[in-house]
Amino acid sequence: MHVYKQQITEAADFIRSRVSSIPEVALVLGSGSGGFVSQIDNAVRIPYSEVPNMRVSTVKGHDGSFIFGTIKGKPVMVMSGRLHMYEGYEPKEITFPIRIMQLLGVKVLVLTNAAGGVNTLYTEGCFMMLRDHINFTGRNPLIGPNDETLGTRFPDMSCVYDPELRAKARAIAEKQNIPLYEGVYMQFYGPSFETPAEIVMARTMGADAVGMSTVPEAIVARHAGMRVFALSTITNKAAGVSKNPLSHAEVIEVGQRVEAQFTNFLSDFIAGI
């Protein structure tokens, strides 16, 4: 544990040396949402490859950089591209950036992702904010010795996604006339898409959407005492709901199609935090 704390401290110190100030709000961009970065003013980009002890993103559509700047005047730290377990990374490696944010003093974490719609009311291109999640990966980033300086051994997960932030998002969506669902996200390991039988299981267990990310970051953020908000772009109907074969190209295409809505909503949301 001493080595891990030292590694994230080195990474945080490096980032402090590259930027003049650290914001209290951080954002993680998922698949198909990379266009949002064009809205960042006064941007300072730090590639993951330059950050000590940091892994790099290998997925198409994930830029792989920290970006510091402002959104409508609000200082923000952005992860343009994330890490996934299906890339071969361990949960602690995936959540290493969240630990960096913790040491930098980030208080609010906004997570985004591309997800498959399990709820039959959902259509391609709609949005769902997370009310709760189901971790179906069998992995937890908090496994192993616990460093009490980072968080308690047994963190409460009864309310992972902040109710006040969800209420704020609901008000912005109503103002912008954007349909915004609220539901339960279930994370599978990936990288293969889920089977129709697995989607039936997910629906039976109470999931409204499925994906391959977000849950580890949310767990570590709550362990770190951050307020968390998460938004899924429903880029496809899940297997069995859709009769068409699923592909990552479709995920990217739909994400780009709703990019303007996504950007306008998220910009106003971040500016209002």
C-alpha positions, 0 to 999 in steps of 0.5 A: 500500500505504501508503494501505491500511495507513493505512485499516485502522489508522484502522479499528482505532483507531476500534474500540479507542476503542469497546471496553475490551478486544480479545479474541484470538478472532474469529468470522465468522458466515455466512448463517442463523447470525445467531441465535448473537449472542443467546448473546453476553453483555455485547455491544457492537455497532458497525455496519460503517457506523460504521467508517472505510473499512469496506464494509457487508453487503447480503445478507439475513440478514447483520446487518452489525455487529461485536459484542464480548462474551463466550461462556461467559466467553470474550472474543470479537469477532464479525462478524455478517454478512460481505462477498462478491465477488458483492456487487461488492466486491474481495477486499481489501474483503472481507478488510478486517475480517480486517486490522482483526482482525490489527491489533487482535491477534486470534490465532484466527479462526473462520469459518462459512458456509452451503454446498451438499453435494457429497458424497452422504453429506451431508444438509441440516442436517449440519456439515462442518469444513474440512480444506482448500479450493479457490479457484475464484474466480480471485481472491486477496486478496493480489494486488498489492504486499505489505506485509511488516509484514502478512505474507510475500510468498508465504505457505504454504497447505499447512495452512490449517485448524489441526489442533489446532482440528479435533481439539478440534472433533471431541471436542466434536461427539462429546460433544454427539453431533453428526455432524461431517464433515471435508472440502474446501470449494470457493468459487465466485464466485456469486451464481448457484448452481452448475450440475449440471455444475459440481457434477460438476466440483467432486466430480471435483476433490475438493470435498465442499461448495461456497459463495461465501465463506470462502476469501479470509478464510482466506487473509488470516488465514493471511497474518497468522499467525492460526490458522484454523478453519472450519465449514460448515452444509450447508443444501442438497444441491448442484445435481444432487445435489438434484432441487429448485430451490435458493434463498437462502430454503432456506439461511436456513430450514435454518440456523435449523432447526439453530440450537440445535445450531450454537450449542451446538457453537460456544459450547463450541468457542470457550469451549475455545480 
